[in-house]
Amino acid sequence: MKKLRNTIILLMTLFLNASVFSQVGFTENKGQIYDQYYKSNPNVQFLFDNGSLHVQLTKQGFSYEIFDRFKGSDIESKQLKFRRIDIYFDSATKGSWVAFCN
């Protein structure tokens, strides 16, 4: 449990630092967010995207995706590596919601 708490604190720190420096906020999902199969993803309610970090808020929890882009001299050597962490809350209920505030 302590390890999970420390991981959440680390990820929130990364998110706060990214949002302060990039001046970008969350975007509400109005059908424009797609999954890896290019199908609309209604599970995502809000998305933070600064290019190298994505944070997805859902009714059940949140996800972090961290992207690293490596550019080579030819098309075969260009790579995109990413890491994803999904956090689900056991006590999330069907009636829970994420609020949008200005």
C-alpha contacts under 8 A as a table, 3 or more apart, distances in Angstrom:
res1	aa1	res2	aa2	distance
1	M	4	L	5.16
1	M	5	R	6.28
2	K	5	R	5.07
2	K	6	N	6.19
3	K	6	N	5.15
3	K	7	T	6.15
4	L	7	T	5.04
4	L	8	I	6.20
5	R	8	I	5.17
5	R	9	I	6.22
6	N	9	I	5.07
6	N	10	L	6.14
7	T	10	L	5.10
7	T	11	L	6.17
8	I	11	L	5.13
8	I	12	M	6.04
9	I	12	M	5.17
9	I	13	T	6.11
10	L	13	T	5.12
10	L	14	L	6.31
11	L	14	L	5.04
11	L	15	F	6.16
11	L	64	Y	7.94
12	M	15	F	4.93
12	M	16	L	6.05
13	T	16	L	5.13
13	T	17	N	6.13
14	L	17	N	5.24
14	L	18	A	6.12
15	F	18	A	5.10
15	F	19	S	6.10
16	L	19	S	5.17
16	L	20	V	6.13
17	N	20	V	5.27
17	N	21	F	6.31
18	A	21	F	5.44
18	A	22	S	5.91
18	A	50	N	7.67
19	S	22	S	5.32
19	S	23	Q	5.66
19	S	24	V	5.87
19	S	25	G	6.72
20	V	23	Q	5.70
20	V	24	V	7.98
22	S	50	N	6.96
24	V	48	F	7.60
24	V	49	D	7.71
24	V	50	N	6.92
25	G	48	F	6.01
25	G	49	D	7.93
26	F	46	F	5.90
26	F	47	L	5.22
26	F	48	F	4.44
26	F	49	D	7.51
27	T	46	F	5.39
27	T	47	L	5.19
27	T	48	F	6.32
28	E	45	Q	6.04
28	E	46	F	4.51
28	E	47	L	6.60
28	E	100	F	7.80
29	N	32	Q	6.17
29	N	33	I	6.16
29	N	42	P	7.45
29	N	44	V	6.63
29	N	45	Q	5.15
29	N	46	F	5.43
29	N	47	L	7.11
30	K	33	I	7.65
31	G	34	Y	7.89
31	G	40	S	6.09
31	G	41	N	7.22
31	G	42	P	6.81
32	Q	40	S	6.88
33	I	40	S	5.92
33	I	41	N	5.78
33	I	42	P	7.71
33	I	44	V	7.47
34	Y	37	Y	7.51
34	Y	38	Y	5.15
34	Y	39	K	5.13
34	Y	40	S	4.43
34	Y	41	N	5.02
35	D	38	Y	5.30
35	D	39	K	5.57
35	D	40	S	6.45
35	D	41	N	5.66
36	Q	39	K	7.52
41	N	44	V	6.12
42	P	45	Q	6.89
43	N	58	T	5.87
43	N	59	K	7.39
44	V	47	L	7.18
44	V	56	Q	6.08
44	V	57	L	5.84
44	V	58	T	4.90
44	V	59	K	7.93
45	Q	56	Q	7.39
45	Q	57	L	5.71
45	Q	58	T	5.36
45	Q	59	K	7.51
45	Q	98	V	7.39
46	F	56	Q	5.86
46	F	57	L	5.16
46	F	58	T	7.19
47	L	54	H	6.85
47	L	55	V	5.69
47	L	56	Q	4.67
47	L	57	L	6.44
48	F	53	L	7.67
48	F	54	H	5.39
48	F	55	V	4.93
48	F	56	Q	6.49
49	D	52	S	7.47
49	D	53	L	5.84
49	D	54	H	4.61
49	D	55	V	6.74
50	N	53	L	5.62
50	N	54	H	6.82
51	G	54	H	7.35
51	G	67	F	7.68
52	S	66	I	5.70
52	S	67	F	4.71
52	S	68	D	6.68
53	L	64	Y	7.16
53	L	65	E	5.69
53	L	66	I	4.70
53	L	67	F	6.25
54	H	63	S	7.88
54	H	64	Y	5.72
54	H	65	E	4.99
54	H	66	I	6.56
55	V	62	F	6.98
55	V	63	S	5.58
55	V	64	Y	4.70
55	V	65	E	6.52
56	Q	62	F	5.42
56	Q	63	S	5.09
56	Q	64	Y	6.64
57	L	61	G	6.30
57	L	62	F	4.54
57	L	63	S	6.77
57	L	98	V	7.81
58	T	61	G	5.29
58	T	62	F	5.67
58	T	98	V	7.54
59	K	92	A	7.21
59	K	94	K	7.94
59	K	96	S	6.21
59	K	97	W	5.84
59	K	98	V	6.71
60	Q	88	Y	5.48
60	Q	89	F	5.85
60	Q	92	A	5.58
60	Q	93	T	7.80
61	G	86	D	7.70
61	G	87	I	5.51
61	G	88	Y	4.42
61	G	89	F	5.52
61	G	92	A	7.76
62	F	86	D	6.13
62	F	87	I	5.40
62	F	88	Y	6.69
63	S	84	R	6.95
63	S	85	I	5.50
63	S	86	D	4.36
63	S	87	I	6.01
64	Y	83	R	7.98
64	Y	84	R	5.47
64	Y	85	I	5.17
64	Y	86	D	6.60
65	E	82	F	6.59
65	E	83	R	5.56
65	E	84	R	4.34
65	E	85	I	6.59
66	I	82	F	5.39
66	I	83	R	5.29
66	I	84	R	6.52
67	F	80	L	6.94
67	F	81	K	5.85
67	F	82	F	4.36
67	F	83	R	6.75
68	D	80	L	5.87
68	D	81	K	5.15
68	D	82	F	6.02
69	R	78	K	7.76
69	R	79	Q	6.01
69	R	80	L	4.69
69	R	81	K	6.42
70	F	78	K	5.78
70	F	79	Q	5.12
70	F	80	L	6.27
70	F	81	K	7.99
71	K	77	S	6.87
71	K	78	K	4.68
71	K	79	Q	6.55
72	G	75	I	7.26
72	G	76	E	7.86
72	G	77	S	4.83
72	G	78	K	5.01
72	G	79	Q	7.95
73	S	77	S	6.75
73	S	78	K	7.69
74	D	77	S	5.64
74	D	78	K	6.95
75	I	78	K	5.63
89	F	92	A	5.41
92	A	96	S	6.58
93	T	96	S	5.42
